[in-house]
Amino acid sequence: MRKSLFPLVASILVLGTGAGLAAPTSVNGTITSRDKGKHQLVLDDGQTYSLQADIKADNLAVGDRVTVSSEQKDGANVVASIAKR
């Protein structure tokens, strides 16, 4: 009985801690470059952010001050939302 409970308890502990889930982070910055073809932008912190297809970014330009909410997915900063400040 004990042996059969161990995998269940271990699974609950791992899932309960949120292991593997990336929490969204918010960053304020200024856009220093934008690549519309790659759907990416770079902020003044040097980080590159990938824009998903559903993110409206037509009104964003180099020099705009923005707040970016992003998550880490496969090693990339993927934008969940972006707004001008």
C-alpha positions as CSV (number, residue, x, y, z in Angstrom):
1,M,0.0,0.0,0.0
2,R,2.8,2.4,0.9
3,K,4.6,1.8,-2.4
4,S,1.5,2.6,-4.4
5,L,0.9,5.9,-2.5
6,F,4.4,7.3,-3.0
7,P,4.0,8.2,-6.8
8,L,0.6,9.8,-6.1
9,V,1.9,11.9,-3.2
10,A,5.0,12.9,-5.2
11,S,2.9,13.9,-8.2
12,I,0.6,16.1,-6.0
13,L,3.7,17.8,-4.4
14,V,5.2,18.6,-7.8
15,L,2.0,19.8,-9.3
16,G,1.0,21.7,-6.2
17,T,4.3,23.8,-6.3
18,G,3.7,25.0,-9.8
19,A,6.9,23.5,-11.0
20,G,7.4,24.1,-14.7
21,L,4.9,27.0,-14.9
22,A,6.3,30.4,-15.8
23,A,4.8,33.3,-14.1
24,P,4.2,36.4,-16.2
25,T,6.5,39.3,-15.5
26,S,6.0,43.0,-16.2
27,V,8.7,45.3,-17.5
28,N,8.7,49.0,-18.2
29,G,11.0,50.2,-21.0
30,T,11.6,52.0,-24.2
31,I,11.6,50.2,-27.6
32,T,15.1,50.4,-29.1
33,S,14.4,48.2,-32.2
34,R,11.5,46.4,-33.9
35,D,11.5,43.6,-36.4
36,K,8.0,43.3,-38.0
37,G,9.0,40.3,-40.0
38,K,10.1,38.3,-37.0
39,H,7.4,39.8,-34.8
40,Q,10.0,40.9,-32.2
41,L,11.0,44.0,-30.4
42,V,14.0,44.9,-28.2
43,L,13.7,47.1,-25.1
44,D,16.3,49.3,-23.6
45,D,17.2,46.6,-21.1
46,G,18.6,44.6,-24.1
47,Q,16.0,41.9,-23.9
48,T,14.2,40.6,-27.0
49,Y,10.5,40.0,-26.8
50,S,8.5,37.9,-29.3
51,L,5.0,39.1,-30.2
52,Q,2.2,36.5,-30.6
53,A,-0.1,36.9,-33.6
54,D,-2.9,38.2,-31.5
55,I,-0.9,41.1,-30.0
56,K,-1.8,44.4,-31.7
57,A,1.5,46.2,-32.3
58,D,0.9,48.3,-35.4
59,N,1.0,51.5,-33.4
60,L,4.3,50.7,-31.7
61,A,7.5,52.3,-32.9
62,V,11.1,52.7,-31.8
63,G,11.3,55.2,-29.0
64,D,7.9,54.4,-27.5
65,R,7.8,53.8,-23.8
66,V,5.9,50.6,-23.0
67,T,4.9,48.2,-20.3
68,V,5.3,44.6,-21.4
69,S,3.9,41.6,-19.7
70,S,5.7,38.4,-20.8
71,E,6.3,34.8,-20.0
72,Q,9.2,32.5,-20.7
73,K,8.4,29.9,-23.3
74,D,11.1,27.6,-24.8
75,G,13.7,30.1,-23.7
76,A,12.1,33.2,-25.3
77,N,10.3,36.2,-23.8
78,V,6.8,35.8,-25.2
79,V,4.6,38.9,-24.9
80,A,1.2,38.4,-23.2
81,S,0.3,42.0,-23.4
82,I,1.9,45.4,-24.2
83,A,0.7,48.9,-23.6
84,K,2.2,52.4,-24.3
85,R,2.9,54.4,-21.2
